[in-house]
């Protein structure tokens, strides 16, 4: 089944790595290009009524899974963290993929970053369940994301009941 996916990532630092991940899906015979925003859309969203939060909600509409593509600085990004929390609140499937070993054509590989899912939990207090126990994390290079990402997305969607 083809899933509509929302990609969450640090645009400025990781866009070239993210494009490689996204394009790996597009070049397949049965692949379908997933929604993908660019910097111009993001900048325009900042100027509109409702701003970025409304734009993120619009981008997430109709998606069943959020894929968090994380690199060296992703965990500290305000809007990535908002997208993770919003995806969880909406009951979407979530998975994280470490992309630090994907080569940026300008800069090569990057330093390993912190997994944003390590900093969120469902519930409050001692009974809270960390997101890194609720949702899976993979490494694009080590876990062969090119071949396996569709299965990861499908598993995340099914785990969320979508």
C-alpha positions in Angstrom: 0.0 0.0 0.0 1.3 3.5 -0.8 1.4 5.7 2.2 1.3 9.4 2.3 4.2 10.5 4.5 5.2 13.7 6.2 9.0 14.1 6.4 10.3 16.1 9.4 13.9 17.3 9.4 16.4 20.2 9.9 16.1 22.0 6.5 19.2 24.1 6.5 21.7 21.5 7.6 20.2 18.3 6.1 18.3 19.2 3.0 20.8 17.5 0.6 20.8 14.3 2.7 17.0 14.4 2.9 16.7 14.8 -0.9 18.7 11.6 -1.4 16.5 9.7 1.0 13.3 11.1 -0.6 14.6 10.5 -4.2 15.4 6.9 -3.5 11.7 6.4 -3.2 10.8 8.3 -6.4 13.1 6.3 -8.7 11.4 3.0 -8.0 9.1 1.6 -10.6 6.1 1.5 -8.2 7.3 4.4 -6.1 5.3 7.6 -5.7 6.7 10.9 -4.8 5.8 11.9 -1.3 4.8 15.4 -0.3 7.9 17.5 0.2 8.2 21.1 1.0 10.9 23.5 0.1 12.4 26.6 1.8 10.3 29.0 -0.2 7.1 27.4 1.1 8.4 27.5 4.6 9.4 31.2 4.4 6.0 32.0 2.9 4.3 30.2 5.8 6.0 32.4 8.3 4.3 35.4 6.8 0.8 34.0 6.6 -2.0 34.2 9.2 -1.6 31.2 11.5 2.1 30.9 10.4 4.1 27.8 10.6 1.9 25.8 12.9 -1.0 26.1 10.4 1.3 25.2 7.5 2.6 22.1 9.3 -1.0 21.0 10.0 -1.8 21.5 6.3 1.2 19.5 5.3 0.3 16.7 7.7 -3.3 16.5 6.5 -4.0 13.1 4.9 -0.7 11.5 6.0 -0.5 8.3 8.0 3.2 8.4 9.1 5.7 11.0 10.1 9.3 10.1 9.2 11.8 12.0 11.3 15.1 12.2 9.4 17.7 13.3 11.9 21.2 14.4 11.7 23.7 16.3 13.9 21.5 19.1 15.0 17.9 17.9 14.4 17.0 17.3 18.0 17.3 20.9 18.9 15.0 22.2 16.1 11.9 23.9 17.4 9.7 22.9 14.5 10.9 19.3 14.3 10.0 18.9 17.9 6.6 20.5 17.2 6.0 18.1 14.3 6.9 15.1 16.5 4.5 16.1 19.2 1.8 17.0 16.8 2.2 13.7 14.9 1.9 11.7 18.2 -1.2 13.8 19.3 -2.8 13.0 15.9 -2.1 9.3 16.3 0.1 9.1 13.3 2.7 6.4 12.9 6.2 7.8 13.7 9.6 6.5 12.9 13.1 8.0 13.1 15.9 7.5 10.6 19.5 8.6 11.3 20.9 10.2 8.2 24.3 11.4 9.4 26.1 8.8 7.2 24.3 9.9 4.0 26.9 11.9 2.1 26.0 15.6 1.4 27.6 16.3 -2.0 29.2 19.4 -0.6 30.2 18.3 2.9 30.3 14.5 3.0 29.0 12.7 6.0 28.2 14.5 9.2 28.6 14.0 13.0 26.1 11.7 14.7 23.2 13.6 16.2 20.9 12.9 19.1 17.7 11.0 18.3 14.7 13.4 18.8 12.5 10.5 20.0 14.8 10.1 23.0 13.4 13.4 24.4 9.7 12.9 24.3 7.3 10.6 26.2 3.7 9.7 26.2 2.0 10.4 29.6 3.3 12.1 32.7 5.3 11.1 35.7 6.8 7.8 36.5 4.4 5.9 34.2 5.3 7.9 31.1 6.4 5.8 28.1 9.4 7.2 26.2 8.8 7.7 22.5 12.0 5.7 21.7 10.1 2.7 23.1 6.9 3.5 21.2 8.4 4.2 17.8 11.3 2.6 15.9 14.6 4.1 14.9 16.8 3.0 12.0 20.1 4.1 10.4 19.7 4.9 6.7 23.1 3.4 5.8 23.5 0.6 8.3 19.9 -0.7 8.0 19.7 -0.3 4.2 17.1 2.4 4.1 17.0 2.4 0.3 15.6 -1.2 0.4 13.8 -1.1 3.7 12.1 2.3 4.2 8.8 1.2 2.6 8.6 -1.7 5.1 9.5 0.6 8.0 6.8 3.1 7.0 4.2 0.3 6.6 5.1 -1.1 10.1 4.8 2.4 11.6 1.4 2.9 10.0 0.1 -0.5 11.2 1.4 0.1 14.7 -0.7 3.2 14.9 -3.8 1.6 13.5 -3.7 3.4 10.2 
